[in-house]
Each structure stands twice: as C-alpha cells, then as structure tokens.
C-alpha cells in the first residue's frame, strides 16, 4: 500500500511538473497581467498559450473590449475553440449563447448539445440549466 501511495504521488508530481511548463507559465503570466489591467501583456501571453483557458480569456477580452477593439464575432470564435478543447465553462457559455441567440443565430439544439457537454463534466450551472429546460418542456 505504501508503494502504491508513493507511485501515485510520483505520478501526480510528474503531472504537475508538466502543467507548470511553458504553456502554463504563459497562461499564468497572462492571467496575472489581465487581473492587473495590463491587457496588452495579457493578450501577448494568451495568444502564445494554446490552452482552453487562454482561449476563454481571449474570448472575454474581445467580448468586453479589454485591450482590443470589441469584436463579438471574434469573441465567439475564441469561445468555440475553448469549448472544443473541453473547457466546461466555455461549453456552458456557448450553449447559453446558442439557446438565447446572443451574438450567434439561435439554435436550441446546438445550445443544449454544449450545455450537455458541460454538465457531463460536472458543471453544476449547466446541470441546473438542463434540469430547468427539461422541466419547462
């Protein structure tokens, strides 16, 4: 049992070391810059980071116009990329946008598809929206 615990610990540390490599450093640097309002630096860091989280923040920056000209179509493109990479909050937001017809053409089937993906990952907000949608039918 002790060897198993040591092996699991080693695997977890290896995983964490991999996560703190250059890509994680780019995202963390970008997030720190974003939180400080240094949108130019955040934009640079997020653009070189291929993570879903970085794409999600790029989506927010384009949605709000933080450090870039506001461009909602560009925002949806970044959000879709983050959702396709499996980021639950991006999937839920994209699903809600399709259900409501916000920025995108309304498509409830597409919206429910993305909400289901987020709910399957355990995102409580997506699970609640799906429950309410089902109850409303």
N, C-alpha and C positions, 0 to 999 in steps of 0.2 A: 504494500500500500504506500509506503514511504517513497519507493522508487517511482511509482505512478505519479504521486504528487510532485516530485522533483521533475519528472518528464513534462508534466502539464505546465509547470512553472517555466521551464526552459522554452517550451513551445510558445507560451504567451509572451515571454520576454522577447523572443525572436520576432514574433508578430508585431509587437510594439516598436521594436527597433526598425522594422521595415516601414512602419507607419510614420516614423519620425524622420524619414529620409527627405530628399529634396522636395518631393511633391507636398508632403505635409508641412515642410518649412515654408513653402510658397503660400499655401493656404493660411497658415497661422500668421505669417507676416502680413498677408493681405487683410485678414480679419482684424488684426491689431490696428492696421492703418485705417481701415474702414471705421472702426469704433472711435478712432481719434479724429475722424473727419478728414483724413488725408486721402481723399478719393483718388487722386492721381496715382499715388503709390499702391493703393488697394487694387485699382484697375490693372496696373502692371503685373502685380503678383497673381491676381486671379486669372489673368489671361494666359500665363505660362503654366498654371496648375490645371491638370486635366481632371481633377476630381469633380464629382457631382456637386459637392458643397460649394466649390468655387463657381461653378456654372449657376448655381442657385443665387449666389450673391451678385453675380453679373446681371442676372435677371432682375433682381431687386434694384440694382443701380440704374438700369435702363428704365424700369417702371417708374421710379421716383425722379430720375434725372440727377442722381447723385454723381457729380463729376463728369457726366456725359450728357449730351442732349437727350431729353426724354424721348424714348422711342419704344412704344409699347409692342410693336411687332418684333423688334429685336429682343425685348424682354421675354416674349412668348417663345422665341427660338431658343434662348438660353434655358428657360424653364423646361421646355420639352427635352432638351439634351440632358438636363439633370434628372428628369423623371425617367428617361430611357435608361439612364445609368443606375436606376433603382432607388433614388433618394425619396423616401416616403413623403416628406413634407412637400416636395416638388410635385409628386404624383397627386397628392390631395389637392394642392392649389390648382394644378392643371385641370383636374376633374371638376372642381367647382367652377372654374372659368368656362369650361365647355357646357356645364349644366345651366349656367346663368347667361351664357352668350356674352361674357365680358371679354372684350378685345377680339375674341375668336367667334366664328359662326357657331350659334347654339347647336349643340349635338349631345343630347342627353345620354345616348348610348355610349358615346366616346367618353363623356364625363364620368359615367358610372364605371366604365372599364378602369379608368385611372384611380377612382376612389377605391375600387375593389383591390387594386394592386397595393395601395397604401394601407388599407385595412388588413390585408393578408400579412403585412409586415408588423401588424400590431399597433398602428397609429390610432389611438382612441378617437380622435376627432373624426377621422374618416369612417370608423366603425359606427359612430353616432349618426353621421350624415346618412350613411347607408340604411341604418335602422329606421331613421325618420322618413327616408324616401320610401322604404318598403311599407311602413305604417300608413303613409299618406296615400298609397295606391288602393 
